[in-house]
């Protein structure tokens, strides 16, 4: 029996120097003041989340944050700590990283993520005006040189059509990607896409189908949303490997979490880990600040 698993992106900041990707929540706050020191998570809170990921057998999808929040030294410290907790090398989704940074993070890093989001030429320039594809491609060349793996994120529902799959196909081939994460657009308030109609599950499935057919070995991660969780079995059957983009602490053991586990069953997959049983974690030897955060998260999970 094939298996599947939940993968959680660990967000480390809500600061971003770009703030103009048309779908992003941060673009709705373009004119509000931001501060890279204030708009970041505390280390104990990040690490408490990593401990929960390990205890629930959620793979850390990647360490994710807005551009230019941390110094290299601070980032290295976070990556090292998460690596120590999970005992796994991490994927980094932290904007464009240069060769010096990639070399620095490499001992704890499995691969890097290019936030492509939209692969359709010209449309992409409008949607992500400050994230030129060329910068991602250059970063991938450096990653290849350093023997790091590569992945991208792609959001469906931004105005692309299934005919644009050809662009994705050639991009995956060109950069020899080992992994790809698909999301469905979740329209955010006060953004350009606020009133955008959600894509149909059938359309989402088609993208997964084509990707799997063209790339039998690539790892496919799929993100749905609370409104469309009943599409997960379709996506798994079409060839997706794992599931992401679910507020797994906030919605732990809710009807939504139960639906995801049921959807895995429906697709005849063994669900590794849990979204419904609160794990027992030995907090005895933990740093006091991490322990306080961890207990806060566990309490939230228990109270659902
Ligand atoms: S770079 Fe990422 S965090 Fe920054 S605005 Fe774009 S999508 Fe949002």
Boltz pocket constraint, residues with backbone or C-beta under 6 A from the ligand:
constraints:
  - pocket:
      binder: B
      contacts: [[A, 15], [A, 16], [A, 17], [A, 18], [A, 19], [A, 20], [A, 21], [A, 24], [A, 25], [A, 26], [A, 27], [A, 65], [A, 66], [A, 67], [A, 115], [A, 131]]
      max_distance: 6.0
